[in-house]
Amino acid sequence: MTGPRRADILVTNIGELVTFREGPLARVDEKTAGIVRDAAVAIREGMIIDAGPRGEVEPRYSAYEVVDAEGMMVTPAFHDAHTHLVYAGSREDELELKLMGYTYAQILERGGGIHRTIRMTQEAPLENLVSQALPIARLMQNTGTATVETKSGYAVNAEGEVKMLEAAREVERITGLRTVRTLLAHVVPRDYPGDRGDYIRHFIEEAIPRVTSRKGLATYFDVFCDRGAFTLEETRRLVEAALRHGFRIRLHADQLEYMGCSRLAAEYPIDSLDHLDRMPPENARLLAERGTAAVLLPTSMVSMRDFDARPPVEAMRKEGVIMALGSDFNPNNQTPRMELALDLSTYLYGLTPLEALAAATVNAAYSLRIHGETGRIAPGYRAELLVWGVENHRWVGYGWGASKVALVINGNRVFEAV
C-alpha cells in the first residue's frame, strides 16, 4: 500500500473554488463555472496536479508547503487581454484639459494625446522604455495578473516599433510576467514625410517584415480601425499583409464610431475584437459564429469620459459570444489593476460577478490563445491562482475600491498581493 503522493504546495480549506475547468465560457453560471465548495488544490513543479473536494484531495498528498485559504475563495489568476504597457513620458496634465471640456480631438489638435506620446517614445532609448514599464509590470504581477498582452504602436516607424517590442520582451525576462506581444498599427503620424498611402506601404514593407525577422518578438498584429485612425479598407490591406507574414490578428474596433470594423470577423481569422463600444447588437451573432472573443475595456470608457455608448453585452450574452476583459493600461488610462476592470464591468456593462471572473481569466486566456495551458484550475494547467480575502464570487463588484485579492500563487511561489 503506497502512502500520500508528494506535492510542493497544497492549498486547502478553500471555501469556494472557481475552476472554470470547462472553459472558455460563452454562458457563465455556477454550474458552468465549475464551483467546488470546501476544496483543495495540489501543486507540483509549478503545475496543478489535483483539484476538487478537500476530503478527496487533501489525504492524497504530503506537501512541503500548506496554504490555508481560511474558508475564502480561490480562482485562476488574471490574464490582461489588452494593454499598452510600453511607452515613454506621461500625460497627467491632460486630465485637467478633459475636465475643462476639451475633447480628445481638441487635445490632439494641440499636439497632445497620442501624438505627444509618439514624440517621446520615438526619442526614448530602449533602456528608458524598459525602466518605465518595469514598476507597472511588477504591480500587475503583485495584484494577481499572470499574463499581459502588450502592444507597440507609439513609435509608428519600423525601427521604433521593434524597439517597443524588444522592451516588452526584456520586461518579461526581468520580471517573469508573461507577455503576449502585439505589433500595432495605431495612427498615421502627423509628421510623416508622405501621404497616408506612403505610410501604410512603410508599415507593410518595413515594420511587419522587420518584426517577423526577429523570431518570437510578436505573436499578434493589431490595427486601430476607427475614426481618426485607419479606415476599413486600410485595415484590410494591413491585416492581409500581417497574415501573409504569419501573425495572428486582433483589432481595436467600433470604439469611437461604427465604420463596420467588427464585420471584418466575417472576412479574416480574428482572435479578438477589442472595445466594441459602438458595435451594433446584430454583429454579436457574427462574433459567436466565428469564435472571435470580445475584449471589453470598461476603464477606457471612464478615462475617455465617453459614456454615450456601451458594448452590446446583452446581445453578446444571448448569441453566446466569449467575452473577455482587459485593463487597457496606457498613457491616457493609468489602470494597471485588473481587479478594477472586473469591478467596473459589473456596474458599467452589467456583467455578473461570475461573468466578470470568467472574462478576466479563462476567457481572457482564450482571447490570447493560451487557454490550453492557463486560465483554469485543473490538472495539467499552470499553477496560477489567487486566494481572495472574500468568501465567494458575489463580492466581485460588491466590495470595490480596494483590492480583495490576498495571496498570489504563481508556479511554486506564494506571495501576498498588494
C-alpha positions as CSV (number, residue, x, y, z in Angstrom):
1,M,0.0,0.0,0.0
2,T,1.5,3.3,-1.1
3,G,1.5,6.5,1.0
4,P,0.5,10.0,0.1
5,R,2.0,11.5,-3.1
6,R,4.3,14.4,-3.0
7,A,3.1,17.9,-3.6
8,D,5.1,21.1,-3.4
9,I,2.1,23.2,-2.4
10,L,-1.3,22.2,-1.0
11,V,-3.9,24.9,-1.0
12,T,-6.6,23.7,1.4
13,N,-9.6,24.9,3.4
14,I,-10.9,26.7,0.3
15,G,-14.4,27.9,0.9
16,E,-15.3,28.3,-2.8
17,L,-13.0,27.1,-5.6
18,V,-13.9,28.6,-9.0
19,T,-12.3,26.3,-11.5
20,F,-13.7,27.2,-15.0
21,R,-12.5,23.7,-15.9
22,E,-14.7,23.5,-19.0
23,G,-13.9,27.0,-20.4
24,P,-13.8,29.2,-22.3
25,L,-17.3,30.1,-21.5
26,A,-19.9,31.9,-23.6
27,R,-22.5,31.5,-20.9
28,V,-21.4,31.7,-17.3
29,D,-23.3,30.5,-14.3
30,E,-22.5,28.5,-11.1
31,K,-22.7,25.2,-12.9
32,T,-20.6,26.1,-15.9
33,A,-18.1,27.9,-13.6
34,G,-17.2,24.5,-12.0
35,I,-17.6,25.8,-8.5
36,V,-16.4,23.4,-5.7
37,R,-17.0,24.2,-2.1
38,D,-14.8,23.1,0.8
39,A,-12.0,22.4,-1.7
40,A,-8.3,21.9,-2.1
41,V,-5.7,22.2,-4.9
42,A,-2.3,20.3,-5.1
43,I,0.6,21.8,-7.0
44,R,3.9,20.2,-8.1
45,E,6.7,21.8,-10.1
46,G,4.6,24.8,-10.9
47,M,1.7,22.7,-12.3
48,I,-1.7,21.8,-10.9
49,I,-1.8,18.1,-10.3
50,D,-5.2,17.8,-8.5
51,A,-8.2,20.0,-7.6
52,G,-11.5,19.1,-6.0
53,P,-13.3,18.5,-2.7
54,R,-10.9,18.8,0.2
55,G,-12.0,15.4,1.7
56,E,-10.7,13.7,-1.5
57,V,-7.7,15.8,-2.4
58,E,-6.1,16.5,0.9
59,P,-5.5,12.9,2.0
60,R,-3.7,12.1,-1.2
61,Y,-0.8,14.4,-0.7
62,S,2.1,15.2,1.6
63,A,3.1,18.8,0.8
64,Y,6.2,20.8,1.5
65,E,4.1,23.9,1.9
66,V,0.4,24.1,3.0
67,V,-1.5,27.3,2.3
68,D,-4.6,27.7,4.4
69,A,-7.2,29.6,2.5
70,E,-9.2,30.1,5.7
71,G,-12.5,29.4,4.0
72,M,-12.0,32.1,1.4
73,M,-12.4,32.0,-2.4
74,V,-9.8,30.7,-4.8
75,T,-9.8,31.5,-8.6
76,P,-7.4,31.4,-11.5
77,A,-5.1,34.4,-11.8
78,F,-5.9,37.2,-14.2
79,H,-4.9,37.4,-17.8
80,D,-5.0,41.0,-19.0
81,A,-6.1,40.8,-22.7
82,H,-5.4,44.4,-23.8
83,T,-2.7,46.9,-22.6
84,H,-0.2,49.4,-23.9
85,L,2.5,48.7,-21.3
86,V,5.5,50.2,-23.0
87,Y,5.8,53.9,-23.8
88,A,7.7,57.0,-22.8
89,G,6.7,60.0,-20.8
90,S,3.3,60.9,-19.3
91,R,0.2,63.0,-20.0
92,E,-1.1,63.7,-16.5
93,D,-1.9,67.3,-17.4
94,E,-4.4,66.2,-20.0
95,L,-6.9,65.1,-17.4
96,E,-7.5,68.7,-16.4
97,L,-8.0,69.6,-20.0
98,K,-10.7,67.0,-20.3
99,L,-12.3,68.2,-17.1
100,M,-12.3,71.8,-18.6
101,G,-14.3,70.5,-21.6
102,Y,-11.7,69.8,-24.2
103,T,-12.5,66.8,-26.3
104,Y,-9.8,64.2,-27.2
105,A,-9.8,65.5,-30.8
106,Q,-9.1,69.0,-29.5
107,I,-6.3,67.8,-27.3
108,L,-4.8,66.1,-30.4
109,E,-5.0,69.4,-32.3
110,R,-3.0,71.0,-29.6
111,G,-0.2,68.4,-30.2
112,G,-1.2,66.3,-27.2
113,G,-2.8,62.9,-26.9
114,I,-1.2,60.0,-28.8
115,H,0.9,62.4,-30.9
116,R,2.7,63.6,-27.7
117,T,3.4,60.0,-26.6
118,I,4.7,59.2,-30.1
119,R,7.3,62.0,-29.9
120,M,8.5,60.9,-26.5
121,T,8.6,57.2,-27.4
122,Q,10.5,57.8,-30.6
123,E,13.1,59.7,-28.7
124,A,13.5,57.3,-25.8
125,P,16.3,54.7,-25.8
126,L,15.4,51.1,-25.2
127,E,16.6,51.1,-21.6
128,N,14.3,54.1,-20.7
129,L,11.3,52.2,-22.1
130,V,12.2,49.2,-20.0
131,S,12.8,51.2,-16.8
132,Q,9.4,53.0,-17.2
133,A,7.5,49.7,-17.8
134,L,9.2,47.7,-15.0
135,P,7.3,49.1,-12.0
136,I,4.0,48.8,-13.7
137,A,4.7,45.2,-14.7
138,R,5.7,44.3,-11.1
139,L,2.5,46.0,-9.8
140,M,0.4,43.9,-12.3
141,Q,2.1,40.7,-11.0
142,N,1.7,41.6,-7.4
143,T,-2.0,42.3,-7.9
144,G,-2.8,39.0,-9.5
145,T,-2.0,39.3,-13.2
146,A,-0.2,36.3,-14.7
147,T,-0.2,37.3,-18.4
148,V,-0.4,40.7,-20.1
149,E,-1.0,41.4,-23.7
150,T,1.1,44.4,-24.6
151,K,1.1,46.4,-27.9
152,S,3.6,48.6,-29.7
153,G,2.1,51.4,-31.7
154,Y,3.7,54.5,-30.1
155,A,6.8,54.7,-32.2
156,V,4.9,54.3,-35.6
157,N,8.1,53.7,-37.6
158,A,9.6,50.3,-38.2
159,E,12.7,50.9,-36.0
160,G,10.7,52.3,-33.1
161,E,8.1,49.5,-33.2
162,V,10.8,46.9,-32.9
163,K,12.3,48.8,-30.0
164,M,9.0,48.8,-28.2
165,L,8.5,45.1,-28.6
166,E,12.1,44.4,-27.5
167,A,11.4,46.5,-24.4
168,A,8.4,44.4,-23.6
169,R,10.4,41.2,-24.1
170,E,13.1,42.5,-21.7
171,V,10.4,43.3,-19.1
172,E,9.2,39.7,-19.3
173,R,12.8,38.4,-18.9
174,I,13.4,40.6,-15.8
175,T,10.1,40.2,-14.0
176,G,8.8,36.8,-15.2
177,L,5.5,38.4,-16.1
178,R,4.3,36.5,-19.2
179,T,3.8,38.9,-22.1
180,V,1.8,38.3,-25.3
181,R,3.3,40.9,-27.7
182,T,1.4,42.7,-30.4
183,L,2.6,44.8,-33.3
184,L,0.1,47.6,-33.5
185,A,-0.7,49.9,-36.5
186,H,-2.0,52.8,-34.3
187,V,-2.3,56.0,-36.3
188,V,-0.7,57.8,-39.2
189,P,1.9,60.1,-37.6
190,R,1.3,63.8,-38.2
191,D,4.9,64.5,-39.4
192,Y,5.3,61.5,-41.7
193,P,7.0,62.7,-44.9
194,G,4.4,61.4,-47.3
195,D,0.7,60.7,-47.6
196,R,-1.4,58.0,-45.9
197,G,-0.7,55.6,-48.7
198,D,3.1,56.1,-48.2
199,Y,2.8,55.4,-44.5
200,I,0.8,52.2,-45.0
201,R,3.3,51.0,-47.5
202,H,6.1,51.7,-45.0
203,F,4.3,49.7,-42.4
204,I,3.6,46.8,-44.7
205,E,7.1,46.8,-46.4
206,E,9.2,47.7,-43.4
207,A,7.6,47.3,-40.0
208,I,5.9,44.0,-40.5
209,P,8.9,42.2,-42.1
210,R,11.3,43.7,-39.6
211,V,9.3,42.4,-36.6
212,T,8.9,39.0,-38.2
213,S,12.6,38.7,-38.9
214,R,13.2,38.7,-35.1
215,K,11.9,35.3,-34.1
216,G,9.3,35.3,-31.3
217,L,9.3,39.1,-31.0
218,A,5.5,39.4,-31.6
219,T,2.6,36.9,-31.9
220,Y,-0.2,39.3,-32.9
221,F,-0.9,42.1,-35.3
222,D,-3.5,44.8,-34.4
223,V,-5.0,47.8,-36.2
224,F,-6.8,50.7,-34.7
225,C,-9.7,50.6,-37.1
226,D,-11.7,53.7,-36.2
227,R,-12.4,57.4,-36.7
228,G,-9.1,59.3,-36.8
229,A,-7.0,56.1,-37.2
230,F,-7.3,53.6,-40.1
231,T,-10.2,53.2,-42.4
232,L,-11.9,49.8,-43.2
233,E,-10.0,49.4,-46.5
234,E,-6.7,50.5,-45.0
235,T,-7.3,47.9,-42.2
236,R,-7.9,45.2,-44.8
237,R,-4.6,46.0,-46.5
238,L,-2.7,45.9,-43.2
239,V,-4.3,42.7,-42.0
240,E,-3.8,40.8,-45.2
241,A,-0.1,41.8,-45.1
242,A,0.2,40.6,-41.5
243,L,-1.5,37.3,-42.3
244,R,1.0,36.7,-45.1
245,H,3.8,37.0,-42.5
246,G,2.2,34.6,-40.1
247,F,0.7,36.9,-37.5
248,R,-2.5,36.2,-35.5
249,I,-4.9,39.1,-35.6
250,R,-6.8,41.2,-33.0
251,L,-8.3,44.6,-33.7
252,H,-9.3,47.8,-32.0
253,A,-12.8,48.1,-33.4
254,D,-16.0,50.2,-33.1
255,Q,-14.8,52.3,-30.2
256,L,-15.3,55.9,-31.3
257,E,-17.5,55.3,-34.4
258,Y,-19.1,52.4,-36.1
259,M,-17.4,52.0,-39.5
260,G,-18.0,48.3,-40.0
261,C,-14.8,47.2,-38.4
262,S,-16.3,44.4,-36.3
263,R,-17.7,43.0,-39.6
264,L,-14.2,42.1,-40.6
265,A,-14.5,39.0,-38.5
266,A,-16.5,37.6,-41.4
267,E,-13.5,38.1,-43.7
268,Y,-10.5,37.2,-41.6
269,P,-9.5,34.8,-38.7
270,I,-9.6,37.4,-35.9
271,D,-8.9,36.1,-32.4
272,S,-10.3,39.2,-30.6
273,L,-12.2,42.4,-31.3
274,D,-11.5,45.0,-28.6
275,H,-13.6,47.9,-27.3
276,L,-16.8,47.5,-29.4
277,D,-18.5,50.4,-27.6
278,R,-20.4,51.2,-30.8
279,M,-20.8,47.8,-32.3
280,P,-24.4,47.1,-33.5
281,P,-26.1,44.3,-31.5
282,E,-26.7,42.3,-34.7
283,N,-23.0,41.8,-35.1
284,A,-22.8,39.7,-31.9
285,R,-24.0,36.7,-33.8
286,L,-21.1,37.0,-36.3
287,L,-18.6,37.0,-33.4
288,A,-20.2,34.0,-31.9
289,E,-20.2,32.1,-35.2
290,R,-16.5,32.9,-35.8
291,G,-15.3,32.2,-32.3
292,T,-13.9,35.7,-32.0
293,A,-13.6,37.0,-28.5
294,A,-15.0,40.4,-27.5
295,V,-12.4,42.1,-25.3
296,L,-14.3,44.7,-23.2
297,L,-12.4,47.6,-21.6
298,P,-14.6,49.4,-19.0
299,T,-11.7,51.6,-17.7
300,S,-11.3,53.1,-21.1
301,M,-14.9,54.4,-21.0
302,V,-14.0,56.2,-17.8
303,S,-10.7,57.6,-18.9
304,M,-12.1,58.9,-22.2
305,R,-15.2,60.2,-20.3
306,D,-17.3,58.6,-23.1
307,F,-20.5,57.4,-21.5
308,D,-22.7,57.7,-24.6
309,A,-22.3,54.1,-25.8
310,R,-21.5,50.7,-24.4
311,P,-20.8,47.3,-25.9
312,P,-24.0,45.3,-26.6
313,V,-23.4,42.9,-23.7
314,E,-27.0,41.6,-23.7
315,A,-26.8,40.7,-27.4
316,M,-23.4,39.1,-26.8
317,R,-24.8,37.1,-23.9
318,K,-27.8,36.0,-26.0
319,E,-25.7,34.9,-29.0
320,G,-23.0,33.2,-27.0
321,V,-20.0,35.5,-27.6
322,I,-17.0,34.8,-25.5
323,M,-16.4,38.0,-23.5
324,A,-13.0,38.8,-22.1
325,L,-11.6,41.8,-20.1
326,G,-8.5,44.0,-20.3
327,S,-7.2,46.8,-18.2
328,D,-6.4,49.0,-21.2
329,F,-3.4,50.4,-19.3
330,N,-1.9,53.2,-21.5
331,P,-0.6,56.7,-21.2
332,N,-4.2,58.0,-21.2
333,N,-5.6,55.4,-18.8
334,Q,-3.3,54.6,-15.8
335,T,-5.1,51.4,-14.6
336,P,-2.8,48.5,-14.1
337,R,-5.0,46.6,-11.7
338,M,-7.2,44.0,-13.4
339,E,-9.5,43.8,-10.4
340,L,-10.7,47.4,-11.2
341,A,-11.7,46.2,-14.7
342,L,-13.7,43.4,-13.1
343,D,-15.5,45.7,-10.7
344,L,-16.3,48.3,-13.2
345,S,-17.6,45.8,-15.7
346,T,-20.4,44.9,-13.3
347,Y,-21.5,48.5,-13.0
348,L,-20.9,49.8,-16.5
349,Y,-21.7,46.8,-18.6
350,G,-23.9,44.7,-16.4
351,L,-21.6,41.6,-16.3
352,T,-22.5,39.3,-13.4
353,P,-19.7,38.6,-10.9
354,L,-19.1,35.2,-12.4
355,E,-19.1,36.6,-15.9
356,A,-16.5,39.2,-14.9
357,L,-14.3,36.5,-13.3
358,A,-14.5,34.3,-16.4
359,A,-13.8,37.3,-18.6
360,A,-10.6,38.1,-16.7
361,T,-9.3,34.5,-16.5
362,V,-10.3,31.6,-18.8
363,N,-11.9,33.8,-21.5
364,A,-9.0,36.3,-21.5
365,A,-6.7,33.4,-21.9
366,Y,-8.8,32.2,-24.8
367,S,-8.6,35.6,-26.5
368,L,-4.8,35.3,-26.3
369,R,-4.9,31.6,-27.4
370,I,-3.1,30.4,-24.2
371,H,-6.3,28.8,-22.8
372,G,-4.9,25.3,-23.2
373,E,-2.2,25.9,-20.6
374,T,-3.6,28.5,-18.2
375,G,-6.8,30.3,-17.1
376,R,-8.4,27.2,-15.4
377,I,-7.9,25.2,-12.2
378,A,-7.5,21.7,-13.4
379,P,-4.7,19.0,-13.6
380,G,-2.2,19.8,-16.3
381,Y,-2.6,23.6,-16.1
382,R,-0.1,26.1,-14.8
383,A,-0.4,26.9,-11.1
384,E,-1.5,30.5,-11.4
385,L,-4.1,31.1,-8.7
386,L,-5.5,33.8,-6.5
387,V,-6.5,33.4,-2.9
388,W,-9.1,36.1,-2.2
389,G,-10.0,37.7,1.1
390,V,-13.7,37.2,0.5
391,E,-15.8,34.1,0.8
392,N,-17.4,33.9,-2.6
393,H,-17.7,35.3,-6.1
394,R,-20.6,37.6,-5.2
395,W,-18.1,40.0,-3.7
396,V,-16.8,40.9,-7.2
397,G,-18.2,44.3,-7.9
398,Y,-19.9,44.4,-4.5
399,G,-16.8,45.4,-2.5
400,W,-14.9,47.7,-4.8
401,G,-12.3,50.5,-4.4
402,A,-9.8,48.3,-2.6
403,S,-8.1,45.1,-3.5
404,K,-9.9,41.9,-2.4
405,V,-7.0,39.6,-3.5
406,A,-5.0,38.3,-0.6
407,L,-2.4,35.9,-2.0
408,V,-0.9,35.2,-5.4
409,I,0.3,31.7,-6.3
410,N,2.5,31.6,-9.4
411,G,4.2,28.3,-10.0
412,N,5.9,27.4,-6.8
413,R,5.9,30.9,-5.4
414,V,3.3,32.2,-2.9
415,F,3.3,35.9,-2.0
416,E,1.0,38.5,-0.6
417,A,-0.9,40.7,-3.0
418,V,-0.6,44.5,-2.8
